[in-house]
Amino acid sequence: MRNKIISILFCLLLAAGVASHLLTADKYYSESEKRTLAQFPAISWESIRSGKFGDDIENYLADQFPSRNGWVTIKTVAERLSGKKESGGVYFAEDGYLIEIHKTFPVKQTVANIGAVKQLQDAIATRGITLRLMLAPTAGNILSEKLPVYAPNADQQEIIEYAKKQCLNVVDVTDVLNEHNVEYLFYKTDHHWTSLGAYYAYAAWIEAKGEVIDPITAWTKEQLCDNFRGTTYAKVNYPFAPFDVIDAYYKTEAHKVDYNSGNYVTDSIYERKYLNGSDQYAAFFNSNQATTVVSGEGAGKLLILKDSYANCFAQFCIDDYEETHMIDMRFFRGSVQKYIEENGVTEVLVLYNVPNFTSDTGITRCAK
């Protein structure tokens, strides 16, 4: 009788959820998870026959279900109580770390992206412009000892080594991150590296160029917030997860920053309005923009082709150049080679974390 009552209550809750879903508009994007949500799939005989429609509708309902975050929390807590070490694409690792699961990487897209970067490197080399590629390993590789025992975990170093074999000018930051992996290099609740992790990568890049590395004390350190919970937290909504600290580092606080060719111009790389919202990492360079140009006091013009890992990395290099340009290929639709020529770019850095690099289809356009 008790099981029957529980089943009836579950069905009533499910029915209420479906009814509520029919009365609410679908959401397109999750700010907390930084991803596009599944939309209602197109119906065709082929998609029904192959089973694709069933998979798509399941993803759609999971993403659009009313009060989804609350249900995710209940699911996560129940799984933790049952002893599970993973949930929602996230490993529950030691010391409170929530680490994204990456069991494999898309080979075809990886090969295409590396080929496109190589093509760009060769093309601009004829004009005396050097391109360097930095593929940043994520917490899953640098903090692998914190993962659950026997947890499947793709080797990101294989991607980096493959890029080297294609004669790309690779800045390998794996060793320096491993040397400092007892420090606060990655957020516990977010997939990004911290500003400290980004500094060590910056130092490796400076060393690869044969230049003098300033100690981190050359920058002023400012705590932006101490209540940050990021993208990995958003996937599981685990109420017992720790809070992270976001730090800024700057030599000169004021810089002219131009987003999207004059669409928004400001005097700081830090957009502090985000610190009171759910996407606090967006305080670095106003989240992700198609183009960003920062004025500095140095010489030369650097172009960074990037994902969001570059957003806290760039705070260290903007004073080294007259201008630092950043292009996010997920949103930029122009010609990179034409942009380099028109803006007098003298150096290029391609900076992505490894998982993003292997999956971003926009990178194949960078050689145009």
C-alpha positions in Angstrom: 0.0 0.0 0.0 2.9 2.4 0.9 4.6 1.8 -2.4 1.3 2.4 -4.2 0.9 5.8 -2.5 4.4 6.8 -3.4 3.9 5.9 -7.0 0.6 7.9 -7.1 2.3 10.9 -5.6 5.2 10.7 -8.1 2.8 10.5 -11.0 0.9 13.5 -9.7 4.1 15.5 -9.3 5.2 14.5 -12.8 1.8 15.4 -14.2 1.9 18.8 -12.5 5.4 19.4 -13.9 4.2 18.6 -17.5 1.2 20.9 -17.0 3.4 23.7 -15.8 5.7 23.1 -18.7 2.9 23.6 -21.2 2.1 27.0 -19.6 5.7 28.4 -19.6 7.9 29.6 -22.4 11.0 27.5 -23.3 14.4 29.0 -22.3 17.1 29.2 -24.9 20.2 29.6 -22.8 21.4 28.7 -19.3 23.5 31.5 -17.9 24.7 29.4 -15.0 25.7 26.4 -17.1 27.0 28.6 -20.0 25.3 26.5 -22.6 22.3 26.4 -25.1 19.4 24.4 -23.8 17.7 21.8 -26.0 14.7 23.0 -28.0 11.7 21.1 -29.2 13.0 18.8 -32.0 11.7 18.7 -35.5 9.5 15.7 -36.2 10.2 13.5 -39.2 9.6 9.9 -40.0 13.3 9.2 -40.2 14.0 10.7 -36.8 11.2 8.6 -35.3 12.3 5.4 -37.0 15.9 5.8 -36.0 15.1 6.7 -32.4 16.7 10.1 -32.7 13.4 11.9 -32.0 13.1 10.0 -28.7 16.5 11.0 -27.6 16.0 14.6 -28.6 12.7 14.9 -26.8 14.2 13.4 -23.7 17.0 16.0 -23.8 14.4 18.7 -24.4 12.2 17.7 -21.5 15.2 17.4 -19.2 16.4 20.9 -20.1 13.0 22.7 -20.1 11.3 20.9 -17.2 9.8 23.5 -14.7 11.8 24.1 -11.5 14.6 22.1 -13.2 17.3 23.3 -10.8 15.3 22.1 -7.8 14.8 18.7 -9.3 18.5 18.5 -10.2 19.4 19.2 -6.5 17.1 16.4 -5.3 18.6 14.0 -7.8 22.2 14.9 -6.9 21.7 14.6 -3.2 19.9 11.3 -3.6 22.8 10.0 -5.8 25.4 11.2 -3.3 23.5 9.5 -0.4 23.6 6.3 -2.5 27.3 6.5 -2.8 27.6 7.6 -6.4 30.8 9.5 -7.4 29.4 11.3 -10.5 26.2 13.1 -11.5 25.2 15.2 -14.5 28.5 14.9 -16.2 30.5 15.9 -13.1 32.8 13.9 -10.8 32.6 14.5 -7.1 36.4 14.7 -6.4 38.4 15.1 -3.3 38.6 18.4 -1.3 35.2 19.5 -2.6 36.2 19.7 -6.3 33.5 19.3 -8.9 35.3 18.2 -12.0 33.8 17.9 -15.5 33.8 14.4 -17.0 35.7 14.0 -20.3 35.9 10.4 -21.3 36.6 10.9 -25.0 37.2 13.7 -27.4 35.8 14.1 -31.0 38.7 13.0 -33.2 37.4 14.4 -36.5 36.8 17.9 -35.1 40.2 17.9 -33.3 42.1 17.1 -36.5 40.2 19.7 -38.4 40.8 22.4 -35.8 44.5 21.6 -35.6 44.7 21.7 -39.4 43.0 25.1 -39.5 45.4 26.6 -36.9 48.4 25.2 -38.8 47.1 26.7 -42.0 46.8 30.1 -40.3 50.2 29.8 -38.7 51.8 29.1 -42.1 49.9 31.9 -43.8 50.8 34.7 -41.4 54.4 33.5 -41.1 55.0 34.7 -44.7 54.3 38.2 -43.3 56.7 37.8 -40.3 53.9 37.2 -37.7 54.5 34.4 -35.2 51.6 32.3 -34.0 51.7 30.2 -30.8 49.2 27.6 -29.7 48.4 27.1 -26.0 46.0 24.2 -25.2 45.3 24.4 -21.5 44.7 21.1 -19.7 41.7 21.3 -17.3 41.4 20.2 -13.7 40.5 16.6 -14.8 44.1 16.1 -15.9 46.1 18.4 -13.6 44.2 17.3 -10.5 43.6 13.7 -11.7 44.7 12.3 -8.3 41.6 13.9 -6.8 39.2 12.0 -9.1 37.3 8.9 -7.9 39.3 5.7 -8.1 39.2 4.2 -11.6 37.2 7.1 -13.0 37.4 7.2 -16.8 39.3 10.3 -17.8 40.6 11.2 -21.3 44.3 12.0 -21.6 44.4 15.6 -22.7 48.1 15.5 -23.2 47.6 13.3 -26.2 45.9 16.2 -28.0 48.8 18.6 -27.1 51.4 16.1 -28.3 49.4 15.6 -31.6 49.5 19.3 -32.2 53.2 19.4 -31.7 53.6 16.6 -34.3 51.8 18.8 -36.8 54.6 21.3 -36.5 52.5 23.8 -34.6 54.3 26.3 -32.3 52.9 24.8 -29.1 53.4 26.4 -25.7 52.9 23.4 -23.4 51.8 24.5 -19.9 51.2 21.1 -18.5 54.5 20.8 -16.7 54.2 24.2 -15.0 50.7 23.5 -13.9 51.7 20.1 -12.5 54.6 21.7 -10.6 52.1 23.9 -8.8 49.1 21.6 -8.6 48.9 21.8 -4.8 48.0 25.5 -5.2 44.7 27.1 -6.1 44.9 26.6 -9.9 41.3 25.7 -10.7 38.0 26.6 -9.2 36.3 23.9 -7.2 32.9 24.6 -8.7 33.7 25.8 -12.2 35.6 24.5 -15.2 37.9 27.5 -15.5 41.4 27.9 -14.2 41.8 30.6 -11.5 43.8 33.8 -12.0 46.8 32.1 -10.3 46.6 29.1 -12.8 46.4 31.6 -15.7 49.5 33.4 -14.3 51.6 30.3 -14.4 50.5 29.7 -18.0 51.3 33.3 -18.8 54.8 32.8 -17.3 55.3 29.7 -19.5 54.3 31.7 -22.6 56.7 34.5 -21.7 59.5 32.0 -21.2 58.7 30.4 -24.6 59.2 33.8 -26.2 62.6 34.2 -24.5 61.4 37.2 -22.5 61.8 38.2 -18.8 59.0 37.0 -16.5 57.7 39.4 -13.9 56.9 37.8 -10.5 53.2 37.8 -9.7 53.8 40.4 -7.0 54.3 42.9 -9.9 50.5 42.9 -10.2 48.1 44.3 -7.6 45.9 41.5 -6.3 42.2 42.3 -5.6 39.6 39.9 -4.4 36.5 40.3 -6.6 34.2 38.0 -4.7 34.3 35.0 -2.3 30.9 33.5 -3.0 31.4 32.1 -6.5 29.8 28.9 -7.7 30.3 28.2 -11.4 29.4 25.9 -14.3 30.1 22.5 -12.7 28.1 23.5 -9.7 25.2 24.5 -12.0 25.2 21.0 -13.5 24.5 19.4 -10.2 23.2 22.1 -7.9 24.8 20.3 -5.0 23.9 22.4 -1.9 27.0 21.3 0.1 29.5 22.4 -2.5 32.1 25.0 -1.4 32.3 28.6 -2.5 35.2 29.8 -4.7 37.2 33.0 -4.6 37.7 35.1 -7.7 40.9 37.3 -7.7 41.9 40.0 -10.2 45.5 41.0 -10.9 46.4 44.3 -12.6 49.4 46.6 -13.0 47.2 49.4 -14.3 43.6 49.3 -13.4 42.3 51.7 -16.1 42.3 50.6 -19.7 40.2 51.6 -22.7 38.3 48.5 -23.7 36.3 48.3 -27.0 33.8 45.5 -27.4 32.5 44.6 -30.9 33.9 47.5 -32.9 32.5 50.3 -30.7 29.3 48.6 -29.6 30.4 49.1 -26.0 33.4 51.1 -24.8 34.5 51.2 -21.2 37.6 52.0 -19.0 38.2 48.7 -17.2 38.6 45.0 -18.2 36.5 44.1 -15.1 32.7 44.3 -15.4 31.9 44.3 -11.7 28.1 44.3 -12.3 28.4 40.5 -12.8 29.7 40.0 -9.3 26.1 40.3 -7.9 24.7 37.8 -10.4 24.9 34.1 -11.2 27.7 34.4 -13.7 30.5 36.0 -11.7 33.4 34.8 -13.9 31.9 37.1 -16.6 33.4 40.0 -14.7 36.5 39.2 -16.7 36.2 41.1 -20.0 32.4 41.2 -20.0 31.9 37.5 -20.5 32.4 36.3 -24.1 32.3 38.8 -27.0 33.0 38.4 -30.7 35.8 41.0 -30.6 37.6 42.9 -27.8 40.3 45.5 -28.1 42.3 46.7 -25.0 44.7 49.6 -25.1 48.0 49.2 -23.2 51.3 50.9 -22.6 53.6 48.4 -24.4 54.7 47.8 -28.0 53.1 45.7 -30.7 49.7 44.3 -31.2 48.7 40.9 -29.9 45.7 38.9 -31.2 44.3 36.1 -29.0 42.0 33.6 -30.7 40.3 32.3 -27.6 37.7 30.7 -25.4 36.9 31.9 -22.0 40.1 30.6 -20.5 41.8 33.6 -22.1 39.5 36.0 -20.2 41.5 35.9 -16.9 44.8 35.1 -18.8 44.7 38.4 -20.7 44.7 40.5 -17.5 48.4 39.7 -17.3 49.5 40.6 -20.8 47.5 43.7 -21.7 50.2 46.0 -20.3 52.9 44.3 -22.5 51.3 45.6 -25.8 50.1 48.7 -27.4 46.9 46.8 -28.1 45.6 43.4 -27.2 42.9 42.1 -29.5 40.7 39.0 -28.7 38.5 37.1 -31.0 36.0 34.4 -30.0 35.4 32.2 -33.0 32.1 31.1 -31.6 30.7 34.5 -32.4 33.1 36.1 -34.9 32.0 35.8 -38.5 34.7 37.7 -40.3 38.0 36.8 -41.8 40.8 36.4 -39.3 43.5 36.9 -41.8 41.9 40.1 -43.0 41.4 41.2 -39.4 45.2 40.7 -38.7 46.1 42.7 -41.8 43.7 45.6 -41.1 44.6 46.0 -37.5 48.3 45.7 -37.8 48.6 42.6 -35.6 52.2 41.6 -34.9 51.7 38.4 -32.8 49.0 35.7 -32.5 48.2 33.4 -29.6 45.6 30.7 -29.9 44.4 29.9 -26.4 41.7 27.3 -25.6 41.3 24.7 -22.9 41.7 21.2 -24.5 38.0 20.1 -24.3 36.7 23.3 -25.9 39.4 23.2 -28.6 38.4 19.7 -29.6 34.7 20.6 -30.0 34.5 24.2 -31.2 33.5 24.1 -34.9 34.2 27.8 -35.2 38.0 27.2 -35.1 38.0 25.7 -38.6 37.1 29.3 -39.9 40.3 30.8 -38.4 42.4 30.2 -41.5 40.1 32.3 -43.7 
